[in-house]
Amino acid sequence: MLLLTYYGHSAFALNDGKDKLLFDPFFSGNPLATTTADVVTCNYILVSHGHGDHLGDAPAIAARTGAMVIGTPEILEACRAENGHGMNIGGSAKFSFGSVYMTRAIHSSGVPGLLSCGFVVNIAGKNVYFAGDTALFSDMELIGKRFKLDCVLLPIGDNYTMGIEDAAYAVKLLQPKHVVPVHYNTWPVIAAEPERFKALVEKDTDSQVHILAPGDALDIDKL
């Protein structure tokens, strides 16, 4: 089992039955959130950058659960993480569930000196790439070649990140088996049509797009 649970915006979890990884846990103030920060559980928290809609409730959840925070040193400081693992772009590290490779993301960060990032997570024998908030960049092709990607999570909401057309082109570069669109329809400024993204991707690539409503779960291991 490798269950991906989408909480809305860019917040989601990966659960292999032993470890639960929580990504960009923005619950408080998230109009799409399907749970709350005071009840969510996890063993690890991965934070891509310091904007409030991504750093979110990470400090409170880490303090309550004792979960290990994985991110850049600046993120660990922002989280006041007593249990943290600092990384930087291009680095990799092993954990109880598998490994994390930190990728670049082209985006402002919300914290002085902080670089935004993405993550390629190897868990349950699968490679899952969370691009974070990012523009389209050509090195995505290298990420796709370096890791045979089973599933990628890409922003499609435009304005602050890639829009639908650029995200569809990113899929061509990454060549994953499966794609989940995120970071859209939280507010009017990032309104997008995921069905149009799905149509573009599946017309031009062999990748399959899965549109998840907040609260939906997808077992990547069964795809």
Secondary structure, DSSP 4 states (H G I P E B T S, - for coil): --EEEEEETTEEEEE-SS-EEEES---TT-TT-SS-TTT---SEEE----SHHHHTTHHHHHHHH-PEEEE-HHHHHHHT-SSEEE--TT-EEEETTEEEEEEE--S--SSTTPPPEEEEEEETTEEEEE--S----TTHHHHHHHS--SEEEEE---SSS--HHHHHHHHHHH--SEEEEES-SSSGGG---HHHHHHHHHHHSS-EE----TT-EEEGGG-
